[in-house]
Structures are given as structure tokens and as C-alpha cells.
Amino acid sequence: MASVRTEFLIEADVERVWQVIRDFESGPVRMAPGYVVGCTVEADVRVVTFASGVVARERLIGIEEDARRIVYTLIATRSGPSTTPHRCRSWPRVSVTPGLSGFTMCCPTISPSRCAPR
């Protein structure tokens, strides 16, 4: 299965970045205010509301403090349940430049065999 990987640098201390990323309940709103307009948590599932009106339900898989990694699965959007589990991992990485952090998000995509005509 292929995946999409995005990396970029953030002008902030790695611990400050991690505190936002690891915040399963309000992290999305803190990361993207205006783009994400709401976020609530019901047990291990968060409901994220985007400014466009899209609503996503994501299940927490785990948080690894030492690796600064959070893993969650997209389980449904407003258009219905996800047909393929969508997993994302994100973590700041320690940079050699003080006050500069890396952010990586990795999202597996649907396998080509699932896209074939039936």
C-alpha cells in the first residue's frame, strides 16, 4: 500500500509543538484555527468539524510520548464510513537548530487493487 508523506518545519520549540500535536481533543483546532472549527471527544473517538462543513470521526490508536508520535484512524466522514482505514502518524523531530521543529504526517492510501473496476 502506498502512502502520502508530508514534512515541513515549524518555528517553535519541539516540546511546544508536541503539546499541540498530542492533544487529541483540541489539537486540531489549535493547529489549524479557522480551517478546523470544532473538535469534541467521545471515549476514544474525536469528531472534527472543518470550516467547509465536512465532519470527520477519528479513533485514537495510541500516543507514544518518547517517540512524540500520535496514531489515529479516520473511521468516517459526513459522506459515510471509511472503506479503508486511514492511519496518520505525526511527530516533531528534534532539529539541530534551536526553536525549529520538524513535523511529519504519513497517511497510507487505498491500495490500487481496491480501485480496480469490479
N, C-alpha and C positions, 0 to 999 in steps of 0.2 A: 504494500500500500504506500502510495506517495504521500508526502506531507508538504505543507507550506510553512516555511520558517521565516520569521521576521526578526531582525535585530536592529536596535538603534541605541544611541547614547542619551542619557538624561543628565542634565546639570544639577545633580543633587547627591548627597551622601548615600551610600549603598544601604545603610540602615534605615534612613528615612524613606527611600524607595521601597524597601522590603515591607515596612509597616503599612504602606498603602496597598501593595500587591497582595499581601497575606490576609488583608481584611475582607473576608468572604462576603460579609454583609453590606458594607458601604464602600468597599474598594472601587467598584466600577464607577460610581458617581464621583468619587474623589479623583479618579484617574481621568475621566472624560466628562467634566461638568458641561451641561448643555447638550451633549451628544447622548449621554445616559441621564435620564430624568428621574429615575426611581429604581429602588432595589429593596426587596424585602426577603427575609429568610423564613422558611417553614421547615423545621427539622434540618435535614442536610440538603435541602433544595432552595436555591435562590431564584427569585423571579426578577429579571432585569427588564426595565422598560426604557426603550430608546425614544428620542425625540420624534423619530419618524412614525411612531406608533407600534413598531414591532415589539413584541414581548417574547422573551426567551426564558426557558426554565433550565437551570443548570444544577447538576448534582455534584456535591463536593466528594472527591475521591480521597484526597489526603493533602496534608501540609507537611513539608519536610523543612523544619527550621534550619538545620545545619546546611542543607543544600540551597536554602532560600528558594524553594520550589513549591508551587501550589498546583494541584492537578484537579480538574473538574471536567465533567462531561455535559455537553449540550444534550438535553433529553427531549425538548420540544420547543417549538416556536408557535406563534399565533396561528400559523397555517397548518399545524398538526404535529404529530410526533416525528422525531428524527428517525429516518430509516437506517442510518448508520451512526453508531456512537461517534461523537466528535469530541476528541480529547485535546486539551491545551495544557501546556506546561509553560510557566513563565517564572523567570528568576533573574534578579540582578546579579551581575558578576562583578567581582572586585576588580577595579581598574587600577592601573599604575598611576593614574592622575587623581590626586585627592579631590573629592567633591564631584567626581564624574563616575556614573554607574552605567552598566550595560543592562539592557532589557531584551530578553529573547522570548518569543512566543512560537510554539511549534504546534501546528494543527494538522493531524492526519486528514487526508481527503478520502473520498469514496473510491473504492477500488475500480479500475477500468472494467472488470468483468460485470460489475453491478450496473454499468452504464450501457451495456450491450442491449440491442433490441431483443425482445422475448417473443 
